Amino acid sequence: MVRTNNQQRILEYALDLLAEHGSHGLTMRKVADRSGISLGNLQYYYKDREKLLMAMIDMYLNKCMTIIEMEFFRHLAEKPEIQLPDLQKFIASLIHSEELSEWCRIFREFWALSSRSLPIKNHLDYYYLQSATKLSQIFAKLTEDSAKIRRIELLLIPFIEGYSITSDALQASAEQTSQFISTIIWLILKEDLAADCIITPRSEPLIPG
């Protein structure tokens, strides 16, 4: 769905409110006031708070997946040969990204809301499926083995969600965490590969035309 400039601005202000005040501070009236529009105008685009939250989740998904894809291209996609340190840099870039960290804080609020609202939970479930599809497209650049890609999905999606919720309490540094996760992904990818542990990316486009 293509958003108008007004919708984009409304969602950005709504996400700011969610980050600043949590879900309890996110009301339709406050979003309208922050956006500089009337409550009636806000309800023209989003009938109620639930519809607004679903649109915010969609925006969150698109933003996070864009960041992940950009970092993949920056660290992995253009290399003729990929080795473990390259994969570590990719994972570390996600953990250290200030922008992604901010969006992870917002995700905590979505996660809490999903425990109290079945429609929000269902929308987050859809988000997980979309995330898995995007990760499949990304890691298909490194391997044709769908079983390996599936294992990486099952590792990364729960990790990203869990890290966004628990990162402040973890004792391990971001460097240690990225090394640990990238090593597991590496072991998945190198299964049945040559002992020199070098991966040659496939030449096909990331997303088929």
Residue frames as a rotation matrix with the C-alpha (Angstrom) as fourth column:
MET 1
0.578 0.816 0.000 0.00
0.816 -0.578 0.000 0.00
0.000 0.000 -1.000 0.00
VAL 2
-0.401 -0.692 0.601 1.38
0.677 -0.665 -0.314 3.40
0.617 0.281 0.735 -1.04
ARG 3
0.083 0.392 -0.916 1.11
0.925 -0.373 -0.076 5.99
-0.372 -0.841 -0.394 1.72
THR 4
0.674 0.145 0.724 0.41
0.423 -0.880 -0.217 9.68
0.605 0.453 -0.655 1.20
ASN 5
-0.393 -0.832 0.391 2.78
0.145 -0.476 -0.867 12.26
0.908 -0.284 0.308 2.64
ASN 6
0.042 0.499 0.866 0.21
-0.829 -0.466 0.309 12.95
0.558 -0.731 0.394 5.36
GLN 7
0.926 0.318 -0.205 0.06
-0.184 0.852 0.490 9.29
0.331 -0.416 0.847 6.33
GLN 8
0.230 -0.928 -0.293 3.85
0.565 0.373 -0.736 9.03
0.793 0.004 0.610 6.39
ARG 9
-0.474 -0.404 0.782 4.09
-0.278 -0.774 -0.568 12.06
0.835 -0.487 0.255 8.66
ILE 10
0.449 0.728 0.518 1.34
-0.782 0.040 0.621 10.77
0.432 -0.684 0.588 10.97
LEU 11
0.871 -0.124 -0.475 3.08
0.218 0.965 0.147 7.41
0.440 -0.231 0.868 11.36
GLU 12
-0.150 -0.987 0.061 6.44
0.430 -0.121 -0.895 9.05
0.890 -0.108 0.443 12.07
TYR 13
-0.345 0.092 0.934 4.91
-0.670 -0.721 -0.176 11.23
0.658 -0.686 0.310 14.79
ALA 14
0.732 0.674 0.101 3.03
-0.576 0.533 0.620 8.24
0.364 -0.512 0.778 16.21
LEU 15
0.563 -0.610 -0.557 6.24
0.511 0.787 -0.345 6.21
0.649 -0.090 0.755 16.40
ASP 16
-0.453 -0.693 0.561 7.97
-0.028 -0.618 -0.786 9.12
0.891 -0.371 0.261 18.13
LEU 17
0.095 0.591 0.801 5.20
-0.888 -0.314 0.336 9.17
0.450 -0.743 0.495 20.74
LEU 18
0.899 0.244 -0.365 5.43
-0.118 0.935 0.335 5.41
0.423 -0.258 0.869 21.21
ALA 19
0.106 -0.952 -0.288 9.20
0.553 0.298 -0.778 5.62
0.826 -0.076 0.558 21.73
GLU 20
-0.542 -0.352 0.763 8.88
-0.260 -0.793 -0.550 8.55
0.799 -0.497 0.338 24.15
HIS 21
-0.365 0.540 0.758 5.88
-0.926 -0.292 -0.238 7.53
0.092 -0.789 0.607 26.24
GLY 22
-0.938 0.014 0.347 5.18
-0.055 0.980 -0.189 3.85
-0.342 -0.197 -0.919 25.58
SER 23
-0.717 0.684 0.137 1.89
0.499 0.365 0.786 2.34
0.488 0.631 -0.603 24.50
HIS 24
-0.039 0.741 -0.671 -0.05
0.970 -0.134 -0.205 4.00
-0.241 -0.658 -0.713 27.33
GLY 25
-0.261 -0.127 -0.957 1.00
0.156 -0.984 0.088 7.42
-0.953 -0.127 0.277 26.04
LEU 26
-0.997 -0.072 0.003 -0.13
0.009 -0.083 0.996 6.70
-0.071 0.994 0.084 22.50
THR 27
-0.160 0.987 -0.022 -3.65
0.450 0.053 -0.891 8.03
-0.878 -0.153 -0.453 22.05
MET 28
0.055 0.266 0.962 -5.42
0.995 -0.097 -0.030 9.16
0.085 0.959 -0.270 18.91
ARG 29
0.940 0.338 -0.052 -5.75
0.342 -0.929 0.144 12.66
0.000 -0.153 -0.988 20.38
LYS 30
0.443 -0.849 -0.289 -2.03
-0.060 -0.349 0.935 12.92
-0.894 -0.397 -0.206 21.13
VAL 31
-0.322 -0.534 0.782 -1.10
0.744 0.367 0.558 11.65
-0.585 0.762 0.279 17.67
ALA 32
0.438 0.567 0.698 -3.44
0.865 -0.477 -0.155 14.21
0.244 0.672 -0.699 16.08
ASP 33
0.949 -0.098 -0.300 -1.99
0.054 -0.887 0.459 17.02
-0.311 -0.452 -0.836 18.22
ARG 34
0.072 -0.996 0.046 1.61
0.135 0.055 0.989 15.99
-0.988 -0.065 0.139 17.46
SER 35
-0.351 -0.168 0.921 0.78
0.875 0.291 0.386 15.78
-0.333 0.942 0.045 13.74
GLY 36
-0.841 0.030 -0.540 -0.89
-0.061 -0.997 0.040 19.19
-0.538 0.066 0.841 13.72
ILE 37
-0.727 0.666 -0.166 -4.23
-0.162 0.068 0.984 17.89
0.667 0.742 0.059 12.45
SER 38
-0.107 0.779 0.617 -7.69
-0.985 -0.168 0.041 17.42
0.135 -0.604 0.786 13.89
LEU 39
-0.525 0.002 0.851 -8.83
-0.397 0.884 -0.247 14.15
-0.753 -0.467 -0.463 15.41
GLY 40
0.566 0.816 0.118 -11.36
-0.199 0.274 -0.941 13.84
-0.800 0.509 0.318 12.58
ASN 41
0.542 -0.448 -0.711 -8.60
-0.827 -0.138 -0.544 14.14
0.146 0.883 -0.445 9.98
LEU 42
-0.564 -0.763 0.316 -6.57
-0.811 0.584 -0.040 11.46
-0.154 -0.279 -0.948 11.74
GLN 43
-0.261 0.554 0.790 -9.58
-0.154 0.784 -0.601 9.14
-0.953 -0.278 -0.119 11.79
TYR 44
0.659 0.397 -0.638 -10.02
-0.664 -0.090 -0.742 9.70
-0.352 0.913 0.204 8.06
TYR 45
0.001 -0.770 -0.638 -6.73
-0.847 0.338 -0.409 7.84
0.531 0.541 -0.652 7.57
TYR 46
-0.793 -0.294 -0.534 -6.88
0.044 0.847 -0.531 5.51
0.608 -0.444 -0.658 10.59
LYS 47
0.086 0.995 0.049 -10.31
-0.013 -0.048 0.999 4.72
0.996 -0.087 0.009 11.97
ASP 48
0.957 0.221 0.187 -9.07
-0.194 0.011 0.981 3.80
0.215 -0.975 0.054 15.44
ARG 49
0.376 -0.860 0.345 -5.93
-0.862 -0.188 0.471 3.18
-0.340 -0.475 -0.812 17.51
GLU 50
0.304 -0.224 0.926 -5.74
0.040 0.974 0.222 -0.45
-0.952 -0.030 0.305 16.43
LYS 51
0.848 0.031 0.530 -5.67
0.525 0.089 -0.846 0.45
-0.073 0.996 0.059 12.72
LEU 52
0.787 -0.598 0.154 -3.02
-0.563 -0.797 -0.219 3.06
0.254 0.086 -0.963 13.46
LEU 53
0.273 -0.699 0.661 -0.88
-0.652 0.370 0.661 0.53
-0.707 -0.611 -0.355 15.33
MET 54
0.535 -0.041 0.844 -1.09
0.449 0.860 -0.243 -1.95
-0.716 0.509 0.478 12.45
ALA 55
0.919 -0.213 0.333 0.12
0.203 -0.468 -0.860 0.71
0.339 0.857 -0.387 10.03
MET 56
0.572 -0.742 0.350 2.95
-0.819 -0.492 0.295 1.53
-0.047 -0.455 -0.889 12.44
ILE 57
0.327 -0.427 0.843 3.98
-0.134 0.862 0.489 -2.15
-0.936 -0.272 0.224 12.51
ASP 58
0.782 -0.002 0.623 4.03
0.591 0.321 -0.740 -2.19
-0.198 0.947 0.252 8.70
MET 59
0.833 -0.492 0.253 6.27
-0.325 -0.805 -0.496 0.87
0.448 0.331 -0.831 8.68
TYR 60
0.427 -0.664 0.614 8.51
-0.738 0.137 0.661 -0.73
-0.523 -0.735 -0.432 11.30
LEU 61
0.536 -0.169 0.827 8.84
0.324 0.946 -0.016 -3.88
-0.780 0.276 0.562 9.20
ASN 62
0.868 -0.162 0.469 9.78
0.439 -0.188 -0.878 -1.97
0.231 0.969 -0.092 6.06
LYS 63
0.713 -0.617 0.333 12.32
-0.648 -0.761 -0.023 0.16
0.267 -0.199 -0.943 7.91
CYS 64
0.361 -0.586 0.725 14.05
-0.558 0.487 0.672 -2.76
-0.747 -0.648 -0.151 9.64
MET 65
0.580 -0.111 0.807 14.18
0.518 0.815 -0.260 -4.89
-0.629 0.569 0.530 6.51
THR 66
0.918 -0.270 0.291 15.61
0.082 -0.587 -0.805 -1.96
0.388 0.763 -0.517 4.53
ILE 67
0.517 -0.755 0.403 18.39
-0.850 -0.398 0.344 -1.53
-0.100 -0.520 -0.848 7.11
ILE 68
0.336 -0.371 0.865 19.20
-0.149 0.887 0.438 -5.26
-0.930 -0.276 0.243 7.08
GLU 69
0.754 -0.013 0.656 19.30
0.609 0.388 -0.692 -5.37
-0.246 0.921 0.301 3.28
MET 70
0.862 -0.462 0.206 21.50
-0.315 -0.809 -0.496 -2.25
0.396 0.362 -0.844 3.08
GLU 71
0.342 -0.762 0.550 23.97
-0.827 0.034 0.561 -3.71
-0.447 -0.647 -0.618 5.57
PHE 72
0.511 -0.121 0.851 24.01
0.260 0.966 -0.019 -7.00
-0.819 0.230 0.525 3.67
PHE 73
0.875 -0.172 0.452 24.95
0.430 -0.154 -0.890 -5.22
0.223 0.973 -0.061 0.45
ARG 74
0.727 -0.612 0.311 27.55
-0.630 -0.775 -0.052 -3.12
0.273 -0.158 -0.949 2.26
HIS 75
0.136 -0.707 0.694 29.33
-0.858 0.267 0.440 -6.04
-0.496 -0.655 -0.570 3.94
LEU 76
-0.163 -0.149 0.975 28.62
-0.067 0.988 0.139 -9.17
-0.984 -0.043 -0.171 1.91
ALA 77
0.672 0.677 0.300 26.87
0.136 0.285 -0.949 -8.87
-0.728 0.678 0.099 -1.44
GLU 78
0.882 -0.303 -0.362 29.69
-0.467 -0.445 -0.765 -7.34
0.071 0.843 -0.533 -3.49
LYS 79
0.040 -0.924 0.380 32.51
-0.824 0.184 0.535 -9.54
-0.565 -0.334 -0.755 -2.19
PRO 80
0.053 -0.065 -0.996 33.80
-0.824 0.560 -0.080 -12.22
0.564 0.826 -0.024 -4.58
GLU 81
-0.226 -0.131 -0.965 34.54
0.337 0.919 -0.203 -14.47
0.914 -0.371 -0.164 -1.59
ILE 82
0.384 0.457 0.802 32.93
-0.620 -0.516 0.591 -14.30
0.684 -0.724 0.085 1.83
GLN 83
-0.424 -0.568 -0.706 34.70
0.269 0.665 -0.697 -15.43
0.865 -0.485 -0.130 4.98
LEU 84
0.069 0.512 -0.856 33.73
0.945 0.242 0.221 -15.55
0.321 -0.824 -0.467 8.64
PRO 85
-0.641 -0.318 -0.699 35.05
0.601 -0.773 -0.200 -12.03
-0.477 -0.549 0.687 9.51
ASP 86
-0.915 0.367 0.168 32.82
-0.110 -0.628 0.770 -10.59
0.388 0.686 0.615 6.76
LEU 87
-0.070 0.927 -0.369 29.79
0.426 0.363 0.829 -12.26
0.902 -0.099 -0.420 8.28
GLN 88
-0.158 -0.066 -0.985 30.78
0.984 -0.089 -0.152 -10.99
-0.077 -0.994 0.079 11.73
LYS 89
-0.956 -0.216 -0.198 30.92
0.197 -0.974 0.112 -7.42
-0.217 0.068 0.974 10.39
PHE 90
-0.582 0.807 0.100 27.44
-0.036 -0.149 0.988 -7.81
0.812 0.572 0.115 8.92
ILE 91
0.190 0.666 -0.721 25.90
0.748 0.377 0.546 -9.04
0.636 -0.643 -0.427 12.19
ALA 92
-0.409 -0.425 -0.807 27.83
0.864 -0.465 -0.193 -6.44
-0.294 -0.776 0.558 14.21
SER 93
-0.966 0.049 0.253 26.55
0.075 -0.886 0.458 -3.66
0.247 0.461 0.852 11.94
LEU 94
-0.084 0.996 -0.038 22.98
0.201 0.054 0.978 -4.65
0.976 0.074 -0.204 12.81
ILE 95
0.270 0.153 -0.951 23.64
0.931 0.212 0.298 -4.76
0.247 -0.965 -0.085 16.55
HIS 96
-0.505 -0.610 -0.610 25.58
0.749 -0.662 0.041 -1.47
-0.429 -0.436 0.791 16.55
SER 97
-0.565 0.325 0.758 23.16
0.521 -0.572 0.633 0.41
0.640 0.753 0.154 14.28
GLU 98
-0.952 0.223 -0.211 21.78
0.040 -0.591 -0.805 3.34
-0.304 -0.775 0.554 16.29
GLU 99
-0.508 0.800 -0.320 18.79
-0.839 -0.375 0.395 3.55
0.196 0.469 0.861 13.98
LEU 100
-0.156 0.435 -0.887 18.01
-0.125 0.882 0.454 -0.14
0.980 0.182 -0.083 14.31
SER 101
-0.807 -0.179 -0.563 18.52
0.509 0.273 -0.817 0.03
0.300 -0.945 -0.129 18.09
GLU 102
-0.836 0.547 -0.034 15.91
-0.481 -0.762 -0.433 2.79
-0.263 -0.345 0.901 18.29
TRP 103
-0.146 0.813 -0.564 13.48
-0.826 0.214 0.522 0.71
0.545 0.542 0.640 16.27
CYS 104
-0.462 -0.062 -0.885 14.16
0.258 0.945 -0.201 -2.28
0.848 -0.321 -0.421 18.50
ARG 105
-0.979 0.137 -0.152 13.06
0.104 -0.307 -0.946 -0.21
-0.176 -0.942 0.286 21.49
ILE 106
-0.429 0.868 -0.250 9.83
-0.902 -0.427 0.064 0.53
-0.052 0.253 0.966 19.64
PHE 107
-0.294 0.303 -0.906 9.38
-0.361 0.843 0.399 -3.18
0.885 0.445 -0.138 18.95
ARG 108
-0.947 -0.064 -0.314 9.23
0.254 0.446 -0.858 -3.86
0.195 -0.893 -0.406 22.69
GLU 109
-0.648 0.755 -0.097 6.05
-0.521 -0.533 -0.667 -1.81
-0.555 -0.382 0.739 22.81
PHE 110
-0.123 0.592 -0.796 4.54
-0.906 0.259 0.333 -3.69
0.404 0.763 0.505 19.86
TRP 111
-0.598 -0.190 -0.779 5.41
-0.016 0.974 -0.226 -6.98
0.801 -0.123 -0.585 21.54
ALA 112
-0.960 0.262 -0.103 3.74
0.101 -0.018 -0.995 -5.91
-0.262 -0.965 -0.009 24.79
LEU 113
-0.390 0.856 -0.338 0.64
-0.841 -0.481 -0.247 -4.73
-0.374 0.188 0.908 22.93
SER 114
-0.346 0.231 -0.909 0.37
-0.653 0.636 0.411 -8.05
0.673 0.736 -0.070 21.09
SER 115
-0.920 -0.019 -0.392 -0.15
0.239 0.767 -0.596 -9.86
0.312 -0.642 -0.701 24.39
ARG 116
-0.647 0.705 -0.289 -3.34
0.114 -0.285 -0.952 -7.84
-0.754 -0.649 0.104 24.94
SER 117
0.164 0.689 -0.706 -4.72
-0.707 -0.417 -0.572 -7.63
-0.688 0.593 0.418 21.40
LEU 118
0.177 -0.035 0.984 -5.36
0.367 0.929 -0.033 -10.56
-0.913 0.367 0.177 19.07
PRO 119
0.949 0.162 0.269 -5.45
0.306 -0.280 -0.910 -8.37
-0.072 0.946 -0.315 15.90
ILE 120
0.601 -0.799 -0.023 -2.07
-0.799 -0.602 0.013 -6.86
-0.024 0.011 -1.000 16.83
LYS 121
0.005 -0.574 0.819 -0.70
-0.397 0.750 0.529 -10.35
-0.918 -0.327 -0.224 17.55
ASN 122
0.538 0.265 0.801 -1.94
0.540 0.622 -0.568 -11.57
-0.648 0.737 0.191 14.17
HIS 123
0.981 -0.195 -0.005 -0.34
-0.139 -0.680 -0.720 -8.57
0.137 0.707 -0.694 12.47
LEU 124
0.252 -0.935 0.251 2.98
-0.889 -0.121 0.441 -9.29
-0.382 -0.335 -0.862 14.18
ASP 125
0.160 -0.137 0.978 2.71
0.109 0.987 0.120 -12.91
-0.981 0.088 0.173 13.04
TYR 126
0.898 0.179 0.402 2.36
0.419 -0.064 -0.906 -11.59
-0.137 0.982 -0.133 9.50
TYR 127
0.726 -0.687 -0.023 5.44
-0.687 -0.725 -0.054 -9.44
0.020 0.056 -0.998 10.15
TYR 128
0.072 -0.716 0.694 7.43
-0.489 0.581 0.650 -12.55
-0.869 -0.386 -0.309 11.13
LEU 129
0.438 0.155 0.885 6.41
0.555 0.728 -0.402 -14.30
-0.707 0.668 0.233 7.90
GLN 130
0.985 -0.084 0.152 7.41
0.066 -0.630 -0.774 -11.26
0.161 0.772 -0.615 5.84
SER 131
0.469 -0.862 0.192 10.73
-0.821 -0.345 0.456 -11.09
-0.327 -0.371 -0.869 7.69
ALA 132
0.119 -0.391 0.913 11.39
0.006 0.919 0.393 -14.74
-0.993 -0.041 0.111 6.90
THR 133
0.766 0.220 0.604 10.69
0.582 0.163 -0.797 -14.12
-0.273 0.962 -0.003 3.22
LYS 134
0.890 -0.454 0.042 13.09
-0.404 -0.828 -0.390 -11.17
0.211 0.330 -0.920 3.12
LEU 135
0.220 -0.844 0.489 15.83
-0.733 0.187 0.654 -13.08
-0.643 -0.503 -0.577 4.93
SER 136
0.394 -0.024 0.919 15.39
0.395 0.907 -0.146 -15.95
-0.830 0.420 0.367 2.47
GLN 137
0.943 -0.013 0.331 15.97
0.303 -0.373 -0.877 -13.54
0.135 0.928 -0.348 -0.40
ILE 138
0.660 -0.734 0.161 19.04
-0.751 -0.648 0.127 -12.11
0.011 -0.205 -0.979 1.30
PHE 139
0.012 -0.721 0.692 20.73
-0.632 0.531 0.564 -15.38
-0.775 -0.444 -0.450 2.22
ALA 140
0.779 0.241 0.579 19.85
0.293 0.676 -0.676 -16.99
-0.554 0.696 0.456 -1.09
LYS 141
0.798 -0.574 -0.184 22.79
-0.546 -0.558 -0.625 -14.89
0.256 0.599 -0.759 -2.32
LEU 142
-0.075 -0.895 0.441 25.09
-0.992 0.113 0.061 -17.11
-0.105 -0.432 -0.896 -0.24
THR 143
-0.850 -0.189 0.492 23.60
-0.206 0.978 0.019 -20.56
-0.485 -0.085 -0.870 -0.65
GLU 144
-0.511 0.686 -0.518 21.12
-0.648 0.088 0.756 -22.43
0.564 0.722 0.400 -2.82
ASP 145
-0.738 0.166 -0.654 20.33
0.397 0.891 -0.222 -24.86
0.546 -0.423 -0.723 0.00
SER 146
-0.036 0.831 0.555 16.81
-0.284 -0.541 0.792 -24.00
0.958 -0.129 0.255 1.19
ALA 147
0.609 0.227 -0.760 17.27
0.564 0.549 0.617 -26.08
0.557 -0.805 0.206 4.35
LYS 148
-0.402 -0.826 -0.396 20.28
0.905 -0.292 -0.309 -23.97
0.139 -0.482 0.865 5.38
ILE 149
-0.706 0.209 0.677 18.38
-0.026 -0.963 0.270 -20.76
0.708 0.172 0.685 4.67
ARG 150
0.391 0.916 -0.091 15.50
-0.003 0.100 0.995 -22.03
0.921 -0.388 0.042 6.79
ARG 151
0.289 -0.356 -0.888 17.86
0.918 0.366 0.152 -22.73
0.271 -0.860 0.433 9.71
ILE 152
-0.786 -0.604 0.131 19.25
0.563 -0.787 -0.253 -19.19
0.256 -0.124 0.959 9.45
GLU 153
-0.256 0.798 0.546 15.70
-0.206 -0.597 0.775 -17.78
0.944 0.086 0.317 9.51
LEU 154
0.618 0.563 -0.549 14.90
0.327 0.451 0.830 -19.83
0.715 -0.693 0.094 12.62
LEU 155
-0.104 -0.738 -0.667 18.02
0.993 -0.036 -0.115 -18.43
0.061 -0.674 0.736 14.28
LEU 156
-0.837 -0.441 0.325 17.94
0.460 -0.888 -0.021 -14.77
0.297 0.132 0.946 13.23
ILE 157
-0.158 0.842 0.516 14.28
-0.009 -0.524 0.852 -13.84
0.987 0.130 0.091 13.61
PRO 158
0.740 0.410 -0.534 13.97
0.508 0.181 0.842 -14.98
0.442 -0.894 -0.074 17.26
PHE 159
-0.165 -0.879 -0.448 17.42
0.986 -0.161 -0.048 -13.52
-0.030 -0.450 0.893 17.95
ILE 160
-0.725 -0.110 0.680 16.56
0.305 -0.936 0.174 -10.07
0.617 0.333 0.712 16.59
GLU 161
0.306 0.910 0.280 13.28
-0.039 -0.282 0.959 -10.02
0.951 -0.305 -0.051 18.51
GLY 162
0.695 -0.029 -0.719 14.81
0.669 0.393 0.631 -11.34
0.264 -0.919 0.293 21.72
TYR 163
-0.387 -0.916 -0.110 17.85
0.912 -0.362 -0.192 -9.07
0.136 -0.174 0.975 21.53
SER 164
-0.430 0.287 0.856 15.61
0.110 -0.925 0.365 -6.04
0.896 0.251 0.366 21.09
ILE 165
0.637 0.764 0.105 13.83
-0.075 -0.075 0.994 -6.92
0.768 -0.641 0.010 24.34
THR 166
0.920 -0.221 -0.323 16.73
0.390 0.432 0.814 -8.16
-0.041 -0.875 0.483 26.49
SER 167
0.352 -0.877 0.326 19.84
0.533 -0.098 -0.840 -6.38
0.769 0.470 0.434 25.18
ASP 168
0.291 -0.234 0.928 20.01
-0.548 -0.836 -0.039 -3.91
0.784 -0.497 -0.371 28.09
ALA 169
0.721 0.079 0.688 20.17
-0.671 0.325 0.666 -6.76
-0.171 -0.942 0.288 30.60
LEU 170
0.904 -0.383 -0.188 22.67
0.266 0.851 -0.454 -8.99
0.334 0.360 0.871 28.76
GLN 171
0.659 -0.737 -0.148 26.14
0.010 -0.188 0.982 -9.30
-0.752 -0.649 -0.117 30.23
ALA 172
-0.003 -0.679 0.734 27.81
0.862 0.370 0.346 -10.12
-0.506 0.634 0.585 26.89
SER 173
-0.401 -0.214 -0.891 29.07
-0.163 -0.940 0.299 -7.21
-0.901 0.265 0.342 24.81
ALA 174
0.646 0.632 -0.428 27.67
-0.488 -0.089 -0.868 -6.49
-0.587 0.770 0.251 21.37
GLU 175
-0.041 -0.759 -0.649 30.98
-0.987 0.133 -0.092 -7.72
0.156 0.637 -0.755 19.91
GLN 176
-0.825 -0.250 0.508 30.72
-0.404 0.888 -0.219 -11.04
-0.396 -0.386 -0.833 21.74
THR 177
0.040 0.945 0.326 27.09
-0.119 0.328 -0.937 -11.42
-0.992 -0.001 0.125 20.70
SER 178
0.609 0.175 -0.774 27.78
-0.743 -0.215 -0.634 -10.71
-0.278 0.961 -0.001 17.03
GLN 179
-0.456 -0.837 -0.302 30.70
-0.882 0.471 0.026 -13.16
0.120 0.278 -0.953 17.02
PHE 180
-0.675 0.252 0.694 28.55
-0.209 0.836 -0.507 -15.86
-0.708 -0.487 -0.512 18.56
ILE 181
0.386 0.922 0.027 25.62
-0.169 0.100 -0.981 -15.42
-0.907 0.374 0.194 16.15
SER 182
0.464 -0.249 -0.850 27.79
-0.882 -0.213 -0.420 -15.06
-0.076 0.945 -0.318 13.04
THR 183
-0.669 -0.734 0.121 29.75
-0.729 0.679 0.087 -18.20
-0.146 -0.030 -0.989 13.98
ILE 184
-0.309 0.647 0.697 26.53
0.017 0.736 -0.676 -20.21
-0.951 -0.197 -0.239 14.19
ILE 185
0.704 0.567 -0.428 25.40
-0.375 -0.215 -0.902 -18.87
-0.603 0.795 0.061 10.79
TRP 186
0.008 -0.810 -0.586 28.84
-1.000 -0.010 -0.001 -19.66
-0.005 0.586 -0.810 9.40
LEU 187
-0.756 -0.290 0.586 28.64
-0.390 0.919 -0.048 -23.25
-0.525 -0.266 -0.809 10.64
ILE 188
0.243 0.905 0.349 25.23
0.046 0.349 -0.936 -23.60
-0.969 0.243 0.044 8.99
LEU 189
0.723 0.061 -0.688 26.53
-0.613 -0.403 -0.680 -22.22
-0.319 0.913 -0.255 5.70
LYS 190
-0.134 -0.923 -0.362 29.80
-0.990 0.143 0.003 -24.17
0.049 0.358 -0.932 5.60
GLU 191
0.086 0.233 0.969 28.19
-0.387 0.904 -0.183 -27.54
-0.918 -0.359 0.168 6.21
ASP 192
0.552 0.044 0.833 29.40
0.544 0.737 -0.400 -29.84
-0.631 0.674 0.383 3.40
LEU 193
0.952 -0.287 -0.103 31.66
-0.278 -0.676 -0.683 -27.07
0.127 0.679 -0.723 2.03
ALA 194
0.386 -0.892 -0.237 35.41
0.319 0.370 -0.873 -27.27
0.866 0.261 0.427 1.49
ALA 195
0.353 -0.295 -0.888 37.70
0.933 0.184 0.310 -27.08
0.072 -0.938 0.340 4.49
ASP 196
-0.694 -0.681 0.233 39.01
0.664 -0.731 -0.159 -23.63
0.278 0.044 0.959 3.54
CYS 197
-0.119 0.744 -0.657 35.62
0.859 -0.255 -0.444 -22.22
-0.498 -0.617 -0.609 4.60
ILE 198
-0.857 -0.106 -0.504 35.26
-0.137 -0.897 0.421 -19.79
-0.496 0.430 0.755 1.72
ILE 199
0.041 0.939 0.343 31.82
0.613 0.247 -0.750 -19.04
-0.789 0.241 -0.566 0.30
THR 200
-0.956 -0.268 0.117 31.43
0.246 -0.524 0.815 -17.77
-0.157 0.808 0.568 -3.24
PRO 201
-0.337 0.892 -0.301 28.24
-0.264 -0.397 -0.879 -15.70
-0.904 -0.217 0.369 -3.63
ARG 202
-0.048 0.435 0.899 25.83
0.830 0.517 -0.207 -16.68
-0.555 0.737 -0.386 -6.35
SER 203
-0.916 -0.396 0.062 25.74
0.346 -0.706 0.618 -14.45
-0.201 0.587 0.784 -9.41
GLU 204
-0.242 0.901 0.359 21.93
0.809 -0.017 0.588 -14.24
0.536 0.433 -0.725 -9.67
PRO 205
-0.373 0.190 0.908 20.15
-0.285 -0.955 0.083 -11.04
0.883 -0.228 0.411 -8.56
LEU 206
-0.979 0.007 0.204 19.13
-0.201 0.142 -0.969 -10.87
-0.035 -0.990 -0.138 -4.90
ILE 207
-0.201 0.971 0.127 15.46
-0.121 0.105 -0.987 -10.54
-0.972 -0.214 0.096 -5.80
PRO 208
-0.624 -0.058 0.779 14.40
0.682 0.446 0.579 -12.14
-0.381 0.893 -0.238 -9.11
GLY 209
-0.835 0.294 -0.465 12.87
-0.409 -0.897 0.167 -9.70
-0.369 0.330 0.869 -11.56
